Amino acid sequence: MANSGNPVIARQGWPVIGLLLLLTVMAKMYIGWTPAAILLFFLIVATFIFRDPKRIIPPVPLAIVSPASGEVTAVEPVYDPWMKRQALKCTVRMFLWDVHSLRSPIEGKVMEQWSSRSREPGIRRRYTYWLKTDEGDDVTLSFATGWLGSMLRLTLYCGERIGQGQPCGFLFFAGRIEVYMPETTRLEVKPGYHVDSGTAILGKFVHNTAARLVTA
């Protein structure tokens, strides 16, 4: 399948990298090598942080891809408080060295979104989205942020369609992402797995073909 078409550097990083590049050149021209070398170091760090390698979306029917790069810390049956249903929750923990670009786990439509403060330890705020496929499968995508929650930038909006693996935001530094899937989902990951955004498959929707034919 074709790649997601995202640039090598996330768009959220263009202003930062552009400014640092300009300052580095000006420092070299008007001040000297020492301040230019310091700015060059920060430019390299910023380029690393905002890197966003192209992803090849797996051509797997009914797949739910990871919205973030990081480590799977939990896969468990839970109650989805937003969709009010039993679900399977996969938690992905991002670290400083991971790619921070976020991607949509499925192709479909953004049905609803919620933003609220959280009383969970270490979590300041939650940003949650309800995504629905054309086949009627629901996925809840929840971003749990700490005191750096203001560094989360999302491009998911109610009523809009989004493609599987399509860039949908950027979470600076680190964070935790939770994906609530139907309880019938066939899981493909376990705690301890490292996943890459847009390419790693968290699970696959299971459709009861016979039941659908009878209903039709």
ZADO-1210 file (C-alpha; in nm, 4 decimals, padded with zeros to 6 digits):
<atoms>
<atom x="00.0000" y="00.0000" z="00.0000" code="MET" pos="1"/>
<atom x="00.1193" y="00.3571" z="-00.0635" code="ALA" pos="2"/>
<atom x="00.2847" y="00.5469" z="00.2160" code="ASN" pos="3"/>
<atom x="00.1025" y="00.8101" z="00.4162" code="SER" pos="4"/>
<atom x="00.2641" y="01.0956" z="00.2255" code="GLY" pos="5"/>
<atom x="00.3814" y="01.2791" z="00.5363" code="ASN" pos="6"/>
<atom x="00.7034" y="01.4845" z="00.5117" code="PRO" pos="7"/>
<atom x="01.0238" y="01.3630" z="00.6761" code="VAL" pos="8"/>
<atom x="00.9922" y="01.6469" z="00.9291" code="ILE" pos="9"/>
<atom x="00.6544" y="01.6950" z="01.0971" code="ALA" pos="10"/>
<atom x="00.4829" y="02.0199" z="00.9966" code="ARG" pos="11"/>
<atom x="00.4608" y="02.1206" z="01.3623" code="GLN" pos="12"/>
<atom x="00.8398" y="02.1406" z="01.3663" code="GLY" pos="13"/>
<atom x="00.8923" y="02.3559" z="01.0566" code="TRP" pos="14"/>
<atom x="00.8741" y="02.6943" z="01.2395" code="PRO" pos="15"/>
<atom x="01.1082" y="02.5760" z="01.5171" code="VAL" pos="16"/>
<atom x="01.3660" y="02.4253" z="01.2831" code="ILE" pos="17"/>
<atom x="01.3448" y="02.7214" z="01.0459" code="GLY" pos="18"/>
<atom x="01.4049" y="02.9688" z="01.3285" code="LEU" pos="19"/>
<atom x="01.6973" y="02.7705" z="01.4693" code="LEU" pos="20"/>
<atom x="01.8521" y="02.7420" z="01.1240" code="LEU" pos="21"/>
<atom x="01.8229" y="03.1171" z="01.0719" code="LEU" pos="22"/>
<atom x="01.9712" y="03.1928" z="01.4145" code="LEU" pos="23"/>
<atom x="02.2578" y="02.9495" z="01.3529" code="THR" pos="24"/>
<atom x="02.3502" y="03.1168" z="01.0239" code="VAL" pos="25"/>
<atom x="02.3240" y="03.4666" z="01.1726" code="MET" pos="26"/>
<atom x="02.5330" y="03.3667" z="01.4751" code="ALA" pos="27"/>
<atom x="02.8054" y="03.2307" z="01.2483" code="LYS" pos="28"/>
<atom x="02.8044" y="03.5450" z="01.0315" code="MET" pos="29"/>
<atom x="02.7913" y="03.8110" z="01.3026" code="TYR" pos="30"/>
<atom x="02.9179" y="03.6559" z="01.6268" code="ILE" pos="31"/>
<atom x="03.1341" y="03.3518" z="01.5761" code="GLY" pos="32"/>
<atom x="03.1632" y="02.9746" z="01.5800" code="TRP" pos="33"/>
<atom x="03.0936" y="02.9157" z="01.9500" code="THR" pos="34"/>
<atom x="02.7343" y="03.0469" z="01.9644" code="PRO" pos="35"/>
<atom x="02.6731" y="02.9012" z="01.6174" code="ALA" pos="36"/>
<atom x="02.7871" y="02.5583" z="01.7387" code="ALA" pos="37"/>
<atom x="02.5515" y="02.5795" z="02.0388" code="ILE" pos="38"/>
<atom x="02.2590" y="02.6718" z="01.8155" code="LEU" pos="39"/>
<atom x="02.3584" y="02.3978" z="01.5717" code="LEU" pos="40"/>
<atom x="02.3343" y="02.1449" z="01.8564" code="PHE" pos="41"/>
<atom x="01.9801" y="02.2580" z="01.9358" code="PHE" pos="42"/>
<atom x="01.8973" y="02.2455" z="01.5647" code="LEU" pos="43"/>
<atom x="02.0090" y="01.8816" z="01.5486" code="ILE" pos="44"/>
<atom x="01.8077" y="01.7985" z="01.8616" code="VAL" pos="45"/>
<atom x="01.4967" y="01.9687" z="01.7189" code="ALA" pos="46"/>
<atom x="01.5379" y="01.7809" z="01.3898" code="THR" pos="47"/>
<atom x="01.5535" y="01.4536" z="01.5836" code="PHE" pos="48"/>
<atom x="01.2468" y="01.5387" z="01.7928" code="ILE" pos="49"/>
<atom x="01.0372" y="01.6473" z="01.4951" code="PHE" pos="50"/>
<atom x="01.1453" y="01.3665" z="01.2628" code="ARG" pos="51"/>
<atom x="00.8515" y="01.1941" z="01.0983" code="ASP" pos="52"/>
<atom x="00.9622" y="00.9107" z="00.8706" code="PRO" pos="53"/>
<atom x="00.7249" y="00.7969" z="00.6002" code="LYS" pos="54"/>
<atom x="00.5169" y="00.4964" z="00.6947" code="ARG" pos="55"/>
<atom x="00.4013" y="00.2120" z="00.4740" code="ILE" pos="56"/>
<atom x="00.0479" y="00.1314" z="00.5848" code="ILE" pos="57"/>
<atom x="00.0010" y="-00.2480" z="00.5986" code="PRO" pos="58"/>
<atom x="-00.2476" y="-00.3744" z="00.3361" code="PRO" pos="59"/>
<atom x="-00.4392" y="-00.5802" z="00.5936" code="VAL" pos="60"/>
<atom x="-00.8203" y="-00.5714" z="00.5844" code="PRO" pos="61"/>
<atom x="-00.9925" y="-00.4654" z="00.9076" code="LEU" pos="62"/>
<atom x="-00.6609" y="-00.3741" z="01.0736" code="ALA" pos="63"/>
<atom x="-00.6276" y="-00.1220" z="01.3564" code="ILE" pos="64"/>
<atom x="-00.2827" y="00.0366" z="01.3382" code="VAL" pos="65"/>
<atom x="-00.0990" y="00.1981" z="01.6257" code="SER" pos="66"/>
<atom x="-00.1646" y="00.5734" z="01.6524" code="PRO" pos="67"/>
<atom x="00.1747" y="00.6317" z="01.8158" code="ALA" pos="68"/>
<atom x="00.5258" y="00.4941" z="01.8416" code="SER" pos="69"/>
<atom x="00.6219" y="00.3522" z="02.1780" code="GLY" pos="70"/>
<atom x="00.5849" y="00.0548" z="02.4084" code="GLU" pos="71"/>
<atom x="00.2624" y="-00.1352" z="02.4651" code="VAL" pos="72"/>
<atom x="00.2219" y="-00.1231" z="02.8430" code="THR" pos="73"/>
<atom x="-00.1213" y="-00.2836" z="02.8775" code="ALA" pos="74"/>
<atom x="-00.3773" y="-00.4813" z="02.6784" code="VAL" pos="75"/>
<atom x="-00.6867" y="-00.5504" z="02.8835" code="GLU" pos="76"/>
<atom x="-01.0673" y="-00.5821" z="02.8796" code="PRO" pos="77"/>
<atom x="-01.2236" y="-00.2666" z="03.0242" code="VAL" pos="78"/>
<atom x="-01.5377" y="-00.0573" z="03.0214" code="TYR" pos="79"/>
<atom x="-01.5239" y="00.2227" z="02.7647" code="ASP" pos="80"/>
<atom x="-01.6756" y="00.5198" z="02.9545" code="PRO" pos="81"/>
<atom x="-01.7246" y="00.7290" z="02.6396" code="TRP" pos="82"/>
<atom x="-01.8978" y="00.4682" z="02.4237" code="MET" pos="83"/>
<atom x="-02.0531" y="00.2999" z="02.7284" code="LYS" pos="84"/>
<atom x="-01.9593" y="-00.0515" z="02.6230" code="ARG" pos="85"/>
<atom x="-01.7232" y="-00.3323" z="02.7075" code="GLN" pos="86"/>
<atom x="-01.4022" y="-00.2995" z="02.5097" code="ALA" pos="87"/>
<atom x="-01.0405" y="-00.4028" z="02.4737" code="LEU" pos="88"/>
<atom x="-00.7979" y="-00.1265" z="02.5682" code="LYS" pos="89"/>
<atom x="-00.4440" y="-00.1081" z="02.4316" code="CYS" pos="90"/>
<atom x="-00.2170" y="00.1449" z="02.6034" code="THR" pos="91"/>
<atom x="00.0893" y="00.2786" z="02.4210" code="VAL" pos="92"/>
<atom x="00.3488" y="00.4733" z="02.6172" code="ARG" pos="93"/>
<atom x="00.5657" y="00.7166" z="02.4220" code="MET" pos="94"/>
<atom x="00.9198" y="00.7966" z="02.5319" code="PHE" pos="95"/>
<atom x="01.1544" y="01.0837" z="02.4490" code="LEU" pos="96"/>
<atom x="01.3379" y="00.8845" z="02.1807" code="TRP" pos="97"/>
<atom x="01.0215" y="00.7739" z="01.9992" code="ASP" pos="98"/>
<atom x="00.8712" y="00.9412" z="01.6928" code="VAL" pos="99"/>
<atom x="00.6161" y="01.1884" z="01.8321" code="HIS" pos="100"/>
<atom x="00.3880" y="01.2158" z="01.5294" code="SER" pos="101"/>
<atom x="00.0389" y="01.0732" z="01.5820" code="LEU" pos="102"/>
<atom x="-00.1600" y="00.8816" z="01.3202" code="ARG" pos="103"/>
<atom x="-00.5155" y="00.7632" z="01.2798" code="SER" pos="104"/>
<atom x="-00.5636" y="00.3947" z="01.3716" code="PRO" pos="105"/>
<atom x="-00.8440" y="00.3426" z="01.1181" code="ILE" pos="106"/>
<atom x="-01.0057" y="00.4913" z="00.8114" code="GLU" pos="107"/>
<atom x="-01.3375" y="00.6498" z="00.8893" code="GLY" pos="108"/>
<atom x="-01.5155" y="00.9514" z="01.0306" code="LYS" pos="109"/>
<atom x="-01.4620" y="01.1525" z="01.3482" code="VAL" pos="110"/>
<atom x="-01.8001" y="01.1234" z="01.5192" code="MET" pos="111"/>
<atom x="-01.7416" y="01.3016" z="01.8507" code="GLU" pos="112"/>
<atom x="-01.4704" y="01.4470" z="02.0707" code="GLN" pos="113"/>
<atom x="-01.4290" y="01.5165" z="02.4413" code="TRP" pos="114"/>
<atom x="-01.1827" y="01.7165" z="02.6482" code="SER" pos="115"/>
<atom x="-01.1778" y="01.7026" z="03.0256" code="SER" pos="116"/>
<atom x="-00.9547" y="01.7323" z="03.3297" code="ARG" pos="117"/>
<atom x="-00.8520" y="01.4041" z="03.4866" code="SER" pos="118"/>
<atom x="-00.8168" y="01.2938" z="03.8470" code="ARG" pos="119"/>
<atom x="-00.5854" y="01.0089" z="03.7514" code="GLU" pos="120"/>
<atom x="-00.2365" y="01.0268" z="03.9056" code="PRO" pos="121"/>
<atom x="00.0097" y="01.1935" z="03.6696" code="GLY" pos="122"/>
<atom x="-00.2625" y="01.2846" z="03.4184" code="ILE" pos="123"/>
<atom x="-00.3704" y="01.6469" z="03.3887" code="ARG" pos="124"/>
<atom x="-00.6080" y="01.6274" z="03.0946" code="ARG" pos="125"/>
<atom x="-00.7627" y="01.3861" z="02.8453" code="ARG" pos="126"/>
<atom x="-00.8467" y="01.4448" z="02.4816" code="TYR" pos="127"/>
<atom x="-01.0702" y="01.1691" z="02.3463" code="THR" pos="128"/>
<atom x="-01.2120" y="01.0981" z="01.9995" code="TYR" pos="129"/>
<atom x="-01.4739" y="00.8582" z="01.8699" code="TRP" pos="130"/>
<atom x="-01.3850" y="00.7223" z="01.5256" code="LEU" pos="131"/>
<atom x="-01.6194" y="00.5102" z="01.3140" code="LYS" pos="132"/>
<atom x="-01.5395" y="00.3030" z="01.0054" code="THR" pos="133"/>
<atom x="-01.7683" y="00.2750" z="00.7038" code="ASP" pos="134"/>
<atom x="-01.8446" y="-00.0811" z="00.8161" code="GLU" pos="135"/>
<atom x="-01.9773" y="00.0470" z="01.1493" code="GLY" pos="136"/>
<atom x="-01.6823" y="-00.0435" z="01.3747" code="ASP" pos="137"/>
<atom x="-01.6132" y="00.2007" z="01.6580" code="ASP" pos="138"/>
<atom x="-01.2754" y="00.2960" z="01.8036" code="VAL" pos="139"/>
<atom x="-01.2177" y="00.5369" z="02.0907" code="THR" pos="140"/>
<atom x="-00.8836" y="00.7162" z="02.0838" code="LEU" pos="141"/>
<atom x="-00.7805" y="00.8845" z="02.4096" code="SER" pos="142"/>
<atom x="-00.4702" y="01.0980" z="02.4668" code="PHE" pos="143"/>
<atom x="-00.3680" y="01.1267" z="02.8321" code="ALA" pos="144"/>
<atom x="-00.1364" y="01.4209" z="02.8976" code="THR" pos="145"/>
<atom x="00.0534" y="01.5369" z="03.2044" code="GLY" pos="146"/>
<atom x="00.1688" y="01.8893" z="03.2823" code="TRP" pos="147"/>
<atom x="00.3025" y="01.9186" z="02.9285" code="LEU" pos="148"/>
<atom x="-00.0475" y="01.8640" z="02.7934" code="GLY" pos="149"/>
<atom x="-00.0436" y="02.2035" z="02.6245" code="SER" pos="150"/>
<atom x="00.2237" y="02.0588" z="02.3940" code="MET" pos="151"/>
<atom x="-00.0315" y="01.8286" z="02.2309" code="LEU" pos="152"/>
<atom x="-00.1380" y="01.9377" z="01.8835" code="ARG" pos="153"/>
<atom x="-00.4232" y="01.7493" z="01.7160" code="LEU" pos="154"/>
<atom x="-00.5825" y="01.7844" z="01.3733" code="THR" pos="155"/>
<atom x="-00.8901" y="01.5689" z="01.4347" code="LEU" pos="156"/>
<atom x="-01.2222" y="01.7467" z="01.3943" code="TYR" pos="157"/>
<atom x="-01.5810" y="01.6276" z="01.4293" code="CYS" pos="158"/>
<atom x="-01.7508" y="01.5392" z="01.1028" code="GLY" pos="159"/>
<atom x="-01.4279" y="01.5010" z="00.9069" code="GLU" pos="160"/>
<atom x="-01.3011" y="01.1842" z="00.7427" code="ARG" pos="161"/>
<atom x="-00.9528" y="01.0568" z="00.8072" code="ILE" pos="162"/>
<atom x="-00.7486" y="00.7852" z="00.6409" code="GLY" pos="163"/>
<atom x="-00.5835" y="00.4929" z="00.8138" code="GLN" pos="164"/>
<atom x="-00.2303" y="00.5887" z="00.9124" code="GLY" pos="165"/>
<atom x="-00.2906" y="00.9518" z="00.8201" code="GLN" pos="166"/>
<atom x="-00.1091" y="01.2071" z="01.0415" code="PRO" pos="167"/>
<atom x="-00.3506" y="01.3518" z="01.2961" code="CYS" pos="168"/>
<atom x="-00.1321" y="01.5406" z="01.5411" code="GLY" pos="169"/>
<atom x="00.1900" y="01.5687" z="01.7338" code="PHE" pos="170"/>
<atom x="00.2624" y="01.4987" z="02.1014" code="LEU" pos="171"/>
<atom x="00.5777" y="01.6773" z="02.2112" code="PHE" pos="172"/>
<atom x="00.8289" y="01.4906" z="02.4288" code="PHE" pos="173"/>
<atom x="00.6222" y="01.1974" z="02.5577" code="ALA" pos="174"/>
<atom x="00.2741" y="01.0822" z="02.6474" code="GLY" pos="175"/>
<atom x="00.0252" y="00.7997" z="02.6793" code="ARG" pos="176"/>
<atom x="-00.2278" y="00.6951" z="02.4188" code="ILE" pos="177"/>
<atom x="-00.5145" y="00.4547" z="02.4789" code="GLU" pos="178"/>
<atom x="-00.7067" y="00.2790" z="02.2043" code="VAL" pos="179"/>
<atom x="-01.0467" y="00.1281" z="02.2957" code="TYR" pos="180"/>
<atom x="-01.1477" y="-00.1387" z="02.0447" code="MET" pos="181"/>
<atom x="-01.4567" y="-00.3650" z="02.0205" code="PRO" pos="182"/>
<atom x="-01.4294" y="-00.6558" z="02.2645" code="GLU" pos="183"/>
<atom x="-01.4431" y="-00.8976" z="01.9680" code="THR" pos="184"/>
<atom x="-01.1214" y="-00.7537" z="01.8222" code="THR" pos="185"/>
<atom x="-00.8486" y="-01.0082" z="01.7505" code="ARG" pos="186"/>
<atom x="-00.5398" y="-00.8694" z="01.9231" code="LEU" pos="187"/>
<atom x="-00.1989" y="-00.8696" z="01.7555" code="GLU" pos="188"/>
<atom x="00.0158" y="-00.7210" z="02.0352" code="VAL" pos="189"/>
<atom x="00.1076" y="-00.7901" z="02.3967" code="LYS" pos="190"/>
<atom x="00.2537" y="-00.5791" z="02.6791" code="PRO" pos="191"/>
<atom x="00.6212" y="-00.5177" z="02.6154" code="GLY" pos="192"/>
<atom x="00.5884" y="-00.4952" z="02.2368" code="TYR" pos="193"/>
<atom x="00.7397" y="-00.1887" z="02.0690" code="HIS" pos="194"/>
<atom x="00.5129" y="-00.0453" z="01.7993" code="VAL" pos="195"/>
<atom x="00.5615" y="00.2123" z="01.5242" code="ASP" pos="196"/>
<atom x="00.2880" y="00.4604" z="01.4434" code="SER" pos="197"/>
<atom x="00.0913" y="00.3851" z="01.1286" code="GLY" pos="198"/>
<atom x="00.2558" y="00.0480" z="01.0591" code="THR" pos="199"/>
<atom x="00.2226" y="-00.1773" z="01.3646" code="ALA" pos="200"/>
<atom x="-00.1118" y="-00.3588" z="01.3874" code="ILE" pos="201"/>
<atom x="-00.2736" y="-00.3519" z="01.7312" code="LEU" pos="202"/>
<atom x="-00.5653" y="-00.5745" z="01.6326" code="GLY" pos="203"/>
<atom x="-00.8165" y="-00.6642" z="01.3653" code="LYS" pos="204"/>
<atom x="-01.1914" y="-00.6186" z="01.3606" code="PHE" pos="205"/>
<atom x="-01.3854" y="-00.9432" z="01.3560" code="VAL" pos="206"/>
<atom x="-01.7030" y="-00.9398" z="01.1485" code="HIS" pos="207"/>
<atom x="-01.9688" y="-01.2051" z="01.1762" code="ASN" pos="208"/>
<atom x="-02.0385" y="-01.2447" z="00.8052" code="THR" pos="209"/>
<atom x="-02.3280" y="-01.4848" z="00.8530" code="ALA" pos="210"/>
<atom x="-02.5027" y="-01.2555" z="01.0976" code="ALA" pos="211"/>
<atom x="-02.4601" y="-00.9600" z="00.8637" code="ARG" pos="212"/>
<atom x="-02.6107" y="-01.1555" z="00.5713" code="LEU" pos="213"/>
<atom x="-02.9137" y="-01.2541" z="00.7796" code="VAL" pos="214"/>
<atom x="-02.9614" y="-00.8955" z="00.8941" code="THR" pos="215"/>
<atom x="-02.9364" y="-00.7708" z="00.5374" code="ALA" pos="216"/>
</atoms>
